Amino acid sequence: MSLLPSGLTQVTPRRVAERPEPTGWLDRTVDEIMRRSSSLPGPPATRAWASLKLFVVIFASPLLGPGLFATLPLETARCRRRARRMPQALRTDDPDVVGASARLDPAGRYLVTSDLHRCIPGGRDWPRQQATDDLYRVALDHYGAEGWGLIEAGDVEDFWMVGGSALGVAIDALRMLGAALWPIDRRLSHATARNQLQRIIDNYEATYSAIAEKFVGPRRYWRLSGNHDDPLIRPEVASALARRLPGAVVHDLVSLGNPGQIPEAVITHGHLTDPWNSPNGAWRGRFVTWLASALADLSGDEPGLTGAAARTALLAGRAGNRLRSIRGPFSVDRDQFTLNETELHESFAGHFGEDAGPWLVLGHTHVPGDDPWDPGTNSRYERYVNSGSGVAERVITAVEWDGGAAERRPILVAIARMSDLDPVDAGPEQTDPAHRIALRAGERTAIGSLDGEPVVRVVLRAPATVPPLSAVFAG
């Protein structure tokens, strides 16, 4: 681990890496299966496979339901204990609480992105469907040229979403066989994940080339694990990432601060205290994603994606800025959110005070936030920022940390095309507290262009105080 000065601007020459040949008979066999499946027609295979999966799920539902929920209260209790212990564990980087962690220089400059969901070609290729892949490369070019570090904070590659193409069906089948063999032999599971990762890298080669050139080469790149890319916590799979991005090490949490001290900021994906997606409970989230992929292949609708209305609401200051407060033993709300952010708020504020202690930067929920309203405590979580995602339609949200700024704090930004910044109709104003402190677009900076159109960085900040209702109706 290196503590890097904010002014580091070294850039390595652009190069396109040669695709590594799989080694070992098992990797070669899996690679050949995936190669052959890639040439098959997608829709017939995906619909047939999805129908078979749903038939099995319906047949097995008397066992699946109790299996999903019977032990969930135990995992919910475990995650709540972890949330309560996390503030105190930050000083010593206790691995039982924070996992594998790294310390970085708080005086540095870092761009934090999360939930990019780079995937194989086909129906689950969300960044291409949402037209954010090119936007992300513009951002990489800009921040790389300015000497920023890059922290990709989990759910960067998506190993969980399957189907969407004949290749996706083959990966799903291999993954299921690997899971069946896992208790006696884990080699097939590792080989499948390594080859799936290589297909994702092939699909996003231009992105990985930019990361390698502008961040990995100058040693300004850090990776965090999320739930959708959790195979990377296995050394047998992480080695495949390191072949493309030499030196890349996958952590669970990054602290900005000196060892042995309370950090100024904590960056983690957000799944560590989510009972449906935590390291111990991830099999539940993986099953739900597996099932949702089958439904998407049959319906043609991707349930995890938002459209133009959500982008318009965000950029026009009409999107609710609030935490998820999820009580009860099953940790899921009516919108299918599963992370109890109130638990983290109460834990950090109880230990450090409401306006003290480290900033907490999460992703995971896909919902950007800054100083959001917490309905569980009827107050705001002043030292919380959520980076949102890279798969909203035609907009990326991310977090900047500029250690040389007069006010050292995480800044939420949106990156979008100029034509998407001034929506004509943002919809009706809402008056609940979360909407009265909705994120407001501030400073704009052109950072590049796509197809001759400027790409703009926009600072998103919540109002310092909750405006009265009279101001809402007047504005």
C-alpha positions in Angstrom: 0.0 0.0 0.0 1.3 3.4 -0.9 0.3 6.8 0.5 0.2 9.0 -2.5 0.6 12.8 -2.8 -2.3 14.5 -4.5 -0.1 16.0 -7.2 1.1 12.7 -8.8 0.5 12.9 -12.5 2.6 10.1 -14.1 0.9 8.5 -17.0 2.0 5.3 -18.8 1.8 4.9 -22.6 -1.4 3.5 -23.9 -1.3 -0.2 -24.7 -3.8 -2.9 -25.5 -3.2 -6.1 -23.6 -3.1 -9.4 -25.3 -5.8 -11.8 -24.1 -4.1 -14.4 -21.8 -4.5 -18.0 -22.8 -6.2 -20.2 -20.2 -3.9 -22.5 -18.4 -4.7 -25.9 -17.1 -7.0 -28.5 -18.6 -10.1 -27.3 -16.6 -9.7 -23.6 -17.6 -9.2 -24.6 -21.2 -12.3 -26.8 -21.1 -14.4 -24.0 -19.5 -13.0 -21.5 -22.0 -13.9 -23.8 -24.9 -17.5 -24.2 -23.6 -17.9 -20.5 -23.3 -16.3 -19.9 -26.7 -18.7 -22.3 -28.4 -21.8 -21.0 -26.6 -20.9 -17.4 -27.8 -21.7 -18.4 -31.4 -25.2 -19.8 -30.6 -28.4 -17.8 -31.1 -29.3 -16.1 -27.8 -33.1 -15.7 -27.5 -34.1 -19.3 -28.0 -31.4 -20.5 -25.5 -32.2 -17.8 -22.9 -36.0 -18.3 -23.0 -35.7 -22.1 -22.8 -33.3 -21.9 -19.9 -35.3 -19.3 -18.0 -38.5 -21.4 -18.4 -36.7 -24.4 -17.1 -35.4 -22.5 -14.1 -38.8 -21.1 -13.2 -40.4 -24.6 -13.5 -37.8 -25.9 -11.0 -38.3 -22.9 -8.7 -42.1 -23.4 -8.7 -41.7 -27.1 -8.1 -39.2 -26.5 -5.2 -40.9 -23.5 -3.7 -42.2 -25.3 -0.6 -38.5 -25.8 0.3 -37.0 -22.6 -1.1 -39.2 -20.2 0.9 -38.4 -21.6 4.3 -34.8 -22.0 3.3 -34.5 -18.3 2.4 -36.1 -17.0 5.5 -35.6 -19.5 8.3 -32.1 -18.4 9.2 -32.5 -14.8 8.0 -33.1 -13.3 11.5 -29.8 -14.8 12.6 -27.9 -13.1 9.8 -29.8 -9.8 10.4 -28.7 -9.9 14.1 -25.1 -10.7 13.0 -25.1 -7.7 10.6 -26.5 -5.4 13.3 -23.7 -6.4 15.7 -21.2 -5.7 13.0 -22.7 -2.2 12.4 -22.6 -1.5 16.1 -18.9 -2.6 16.3 -17.7 -0.8 13.2 -17.0 2.7 14.6 -14.8 1.4 17.3 -13.0 -1.1 15.0 -11.9 1.6 12.6 -9.0 2.7 14.8 -7.4 -0.8 14.7 -8.8 -1.9 11.4 -10.1 -5.0 13.1 -10.4 -7.6 10.3 -13.3 -9.4 12.0 -15.4 -6.3 11.6 -14.0 -4.3 8.6 -12.6 -7.2 6.6 -9.5 -6.7 4.5 -8.7 -3.0 4.7 -6.2 -0.4 3.4 -5.1 3.0 4.6 -4.7 5.8 2.2 -3.3 9.4 2.6 -6.3 11.8 3.3 -4.3 14.5 1.6 -4.6 12.7 -1.7 -7.3 13.1 -4.4 -9.5 10.2 -5.1 -12.5 9.5 -7.4 -14.8 6.9 -5.9 -17.1 5.0 -8.2 -19.2 2.0 -7.5 -21.9 -0.3 -8.9 -20.6 -0.2 -12.4 -21.9 -3.7 -13.2 -19.6 -4.5 -16.1 -20.9 -7.7 -17.6 -20.6 -10.1 -20.5 -22.3 -9.1 -23.9 -26.1 -9.6 -24.1 -29.2 -8.7 -22.1 -27.4 -8.1 -18.8 -24.9 -5.6 -20.3 -26.3 -2.7 -18.3 -23.7 0.0 -18.9 -24.2 -0.4 -22.7 -28.0 -0.4 -22.3 -27.8 2.7 -20.2 -25.3 4.5 -22.4 -22.8 5.0 -19.5 -19.8 3.1 -20.7 -18.5 5.9 -22.9 -19.3 8.4 -20.2 -17.2 6.4 -17.7 -14.2 6.4 -20.1 -14.5 10.2 -20.5 -14.3 10.5 -16.7 -11.3 8.1 -16.5 -9.5 10.2 -19.1 -10.2 13.5 -17.2 -9.4 12.4 -13.7 -6.4 10.3 -14.8 -4.9 13.3 -16.6 -5.5 15.5 -13.5 -3.6 13.0 -11.3 -6.5 11.7 -9.2 -6.5 8.2 -7.8 -9.4 5.8 -8.6 -11.2 3.7 -6.0 -13.7 1.3 -7.7 -15.8 0.5 -4.6 -17.5 -2.8 -5.4 -20.0 -4.3 -7.8 -17.5 -3.3 -10.5 -17.8 -6.6 -12.5 -21.1 -8.5 -12.2 -20.7 -12.2 -11.6 -24.2 -12.7 -10.3 -26.4 -11.7 -13.3 -26.7 -14.6 -15.7 -28.6 -15.4 -18.9 -29.2 -12.6 -21.4 -27.3 -14.6 -24.1 -26.3 -18.1 -24.9 -22.9 -17.4 -23.2 -24.8 -16.2 -20.1 -26.7 -19.5 -20.1 -23.5 -21.5 -20.3 -22.0 -19.6 -17.5 -25.1 -20.1 -15.4 -25.0 -23.9 -16.0 -21.3 -24.1 -15.2 -21.8 -22.0 -12.1 -24.6 -24.3 -10.9 -22.5 -27.4 -11.5 -19.6 -25.7 -9.7 -21.9 -25.0 -6.7 -23.0 -28.6 -6.6 -19.3 -29.7 -6.5 -18.2 -27.0 -4.1 -18.2 -29.2 -0.9 -15.8 -31.7 -2.5 -13.9 -29.8 -5.2 -13.9 -26.1 -5.8 -11.8 -26.0 -9.0 -14.7 -25.8 -11.4 -16.2 -22.8 -9.6 -12.9 -21.0 -9.6 -12.3 -21.8 -13.3 -15.8 -20.6 -14.3 -15.4 -17.3 -12.4 -11.9 -16.7 -14.0 -13.3 -17.3 -17.5 -16.4 -15.2 -16.8 -14.1 -12.4 -15.6 -12.0 -12.7 -18.8 -15.2 -12.4 -20.9 -16.1 -9.2 -19.0 -12.6 -7.8 -19.6 -12.9 -8.7 -23.3 -16.3 -6.9 -23.5 -14.8 -3.7 -21.8 -11.3 -3.8 -23.0 -11.2 -0.1 -23.8 -12.2 0.6 -20.2 -9.6 -1.7 -18.7 -6.9 -0.3 -21.0 -7.8 3.2 -19.7 -7.6 2.1 -16.0 -4.4 0.2 -16.6 -2.8 3.3 -18.3 -4.0 6.1 -16.2 -4.3 4.6 -12.7 -2.7 1.1 -12.4 0.6 2.1 -14.0 1.1 5.2 -11.8 0.0 3.2 -8.7 -3.2 5.2 -8.2 -5.8 2.4 -8.3 -7.6 0.6 -5.5 -10.4 -2.0 -5.6 -13.1 -2.9 -3.1 -15.3 -5.9 -3.1 -19.0 -5.7 -3.4 -21.6 -8.5 -3.4 -22.0 -8.9 -7.2 -18.2 -9.2 -7.6 -17.6 -11.3 -4.5 -15.8 -14.1 -6.4 -12.8 -11.7 -6.4 -12.3 -12.2 -2.6 -11.1 -15.7 -3.6 -7.3 -15.6 -4.4 -7.9 -18.2 -7.2 -10.1 -15.7 -9.0 -8.4 -12.4 -8.0 -5.3 -13.6 -9.7 -7.1 -13.3 -13.1 -7.9 -9.6 -12.4 -4.3 -9.0 -11.4 -3.1 -10.4 -14.8 -5.0 -7.5 -16.5 -4.5 -4.9 -13.8 -1.1 -5.8 -12.3 -0.8 -5.2 -8.6 -4.6 -4.8 -8.1 -5.6 -6.1 -4.6 -9.2 -6.4 -3.6 -10.1 -5.0 -0.2 -13.4 -4.7 1.8 -12.8 -1.2 3.1 -10.5 1.8 2.6 -9.8 4.3 5.3 -8.4 7.8 4.6 -6.2 8.4 7.6 -3.1 7.4 9.4 -2.7 3.9 10.9 -3.8 3.7 14.6 -6.0 6.8 14.3 -9.7 7.4 13.6 -9.8 8.0 9.8 -11.2 11.1 8.2 -13.3 9.1 5.8 -14.3 5.4 5.4 -15.1 4.0 2.0 -16.8 0.6 1.6 -19.3 -0.9 -0.7 -22.2 -1.3 1.8 -23.0 -5.0 1.7 -21.1 -5.9 4.8 -24.1 -5.1 7.0 -26.8 -6.2 4.6 -28.2 -9.5 5.7 -29.2 -10.5 2.1 -25.8 -9.7 0.6 -23.2 -9.9 3.4 -20.4 -12.4 3.1 -22.4 -14.9 5.1 -25.8 -14.1 3.6 -24.8 -13.5 0.0 -26.3 -16.8 -1.2 -29.8 -15.2 -0.6 -29.0 -12.2 -2.8 -27.4 -14.4 -5.4 -30.5 -16.6 -5.6 -32.8 -13.6 -5.9 -30.5 -12.2 -8.7 -30.5 -15.6 -10.4 -34.3 -15.7 -10.4 -34.6 -12.0 -11.5 -32.3 -12.8 -14.5 -34.7 -15.6 -15.6 -37.7 -13.3 -15.3 -35.9 -10.6 -17.3 -35.1 -13.1 -20.1 -38.8 -14.0 -20.3 -40.3 -10.5 -20.0 -37.6 -8.5 -21.8 -37.6 -6.0 -18.9 -34.6 -5.4 -16.7 -36.1 -4.8 -13.2 -32.9 -3.3 -11.7 -32.6 -0.3 -14.2 -34.0 3.2 -14.0 -35.0 5.4 -17.0 -35.2 9.0 -18.1 -37.6 9.9 -15.3 -35.2 9.1 -12.6 -32.4 10.9 -14.3 -34.6 14.0 -14.8 -35.7 14.0 -11.1 -32.0 13.7 -9.9 -30.7 16.5 -12.1 -33.7 18.8 -11.5 -33.5 18.5 -7.7 -36.7 16.4 -7.3 -35.3 13.0 -6.2 -35.7 12.1 -2.6 -32.5 12.3 -0.5 -33.0 9.8 2.3 -31.7 6.7 4.0 -33.4 3.3 4.1 -34.7 2.5 7.6 -35.5 -1.2 7.7 -36.6 -2.6 11.0 -37.6 -6.2 11.7 -35.9 -9.6 11.5 -36.1 -10.0 7.7 -34.5 -6.7 6.7 -36.4 -5.9 3.5 -38.8 -3.1 2.8 -41.6 -2.7 0.3 -39.2 -1.5 -2.4 -36.9 -4.5 -2.0 -34.1 -2.6 -0.3 -32.2 -4.7 2.2 -29.6 -2.4 3.7 -30.6 -0.8 7.0 -28.7 2.5 6.7 -30.4 3.8 9.9 -28.4 1.2 11.8 -25.1 2.6 10.5 -26.3 6.2 11.3 -27.2 5.3 14.9 -23.9 3.4 15.3 -21.6 6.1 14.0 -23.5 9.0 15.6 -23.8 7.2 18.9 -20.0 6.6 19.0 -18.7 9.9 17.6 -21.6 12.4 17.7 -23.8 13.6 14.9 -21.3 16.1 13.5 -18.1 14.4 14.3 -16.2 11.2 13.4 -15.3 9.9 9.9 -17.3 10.5 6.8 -19.0 7.3 5.6 -19.0 6.8 1.8 -21.1 3.8 0.6 -22.5 2.6 -2.7 -24.6 -0.6 -3.0 -28.1 0.9 -3.0 -27.7 2.7 -6.4 -29.3 5.8 -4.8 -27.0 8.8 -4.6 -27.2 10.8 -1.4 -25.6 13.6 0.5 -26.4 14.5 4.1 -29.7 12.6 3.7 -32.8 12.5 5.7 -33.1 9.4 8.0 -36.8 8.5 8.7 -35.6 6.1 11.4 -34.2 8.8 13.6 -36.2 11.8 12.2 -33.0 13.6 11.6 -30.2 13.9 9.0 -27.1 11.8 8.7 -24.7 14.7 8.3 -21.5 12.8 7.5 -22.9 10.3 5.0 -22.5 10.3 1.2 -23.7 7.6 -1.2 -22.0 7.4 -4.6 -25.0 6.0 -6.4 -24.1 4.0 -9.5 -22.8 3.8 -13.0 -25.9 2.3 -14.5 -28.5 5.0 -14.3 -29.7 6.1 -17.8 -27.2 8.4 -19.4 -25.7 9.6 -16.1 -23.0 8.4 -13.7 -22.8 9.5 -10.1 -19.5 9.3 -8.1 -17.8 10.8 -5.1 -14.7 13.0 -5.1 -12.3 13.4 -2.2 -9.9 16.3 -2.7 -7.4 16.2 0.2 -6.0 19.6 -0.8 -9.3 21.5 -0.7 -10.1 24.0 2.0 -13.1 21.9 3.1 -12.0 18.3 3.2 -15.1 16.2 2.6 -16.6 13.8 0.1 -18.3 15.6 -2.8 -21.1 13.9 -4.8 -20.9 14.6 -8.5 -22.9 13.6 -11.6 -21.3 13.1 -15.0 -23.6 13.5 -18.0 -24.0 14.9 -21.5 -24.8 18.6 -21.7 -28.1 18.0 -23.4 -29.3 15.9 -20.4 -28.6 18.6 -17.7 -31.6 20.9 -18.2 -34.7 18.7 -18.2 -37.9 20.4 -19.5 -40.4 18.7 -17.2 -39.1 17.4 -13.8 -42.6 16.5 -12.5 -44.5 17.8 -9.4 -42.7 19.0 -6.3 -43.1 16.8 -3.2 -43.1 18.1 0.3 -41.8 15.3 2.6 -38.5 16.1 4.4 -36.4 13.8 2.0 -37.6 15.7 -1.0 -37.3 19.1 0.6 -33.6 18.4 1.0 -33.3 16.8 -2.5 -29.9 17.1 -4.1 -29.4 20.4 -5.9 -27.1 20.8 -9.0 -24.4 23.3 -8.5 -21.0 24.0 -10.1 -20.6 22.6 -13.7 -17.3 21.8 -15.4 -16.8 20.4 -18.9 -14.5 17.4 -18.6 -14.6 16.1 -22.2 -16.9 15.3 -25.1 -18.8 12.5 -26.7 -19.8 12.7 -30.4 -19.0 16.4 -30.4 -21.2 17.1 -27.3 -19.7 18.3 -24.1 -19.6 15.9 -21.1 -20.1 17.8 -17.9 -19.3 17.2 -14.2 -22.0 18.6 -11.9 -21.6 19.0 -8.2 -24.7 17.7 -6.3 -25.3 19.0 -2.8 -28.2 18.9 -0.4 -29.4 22.2 1.2 -27.8 22.9 4.6 -31.2 23.2 6.3 -34.6 21.8 5.5 -36.5 24.5 3.6 -39.9 25.4 5.0 -43.0 24.3 3.0 -43.6 27.9 1.9 -40.2 27.9 0.1 -41.1 24.6 -1.6 -44.4 25.8 -2.9 -42.8 29.1 -4.0 -39.9 27.4 -5.8 
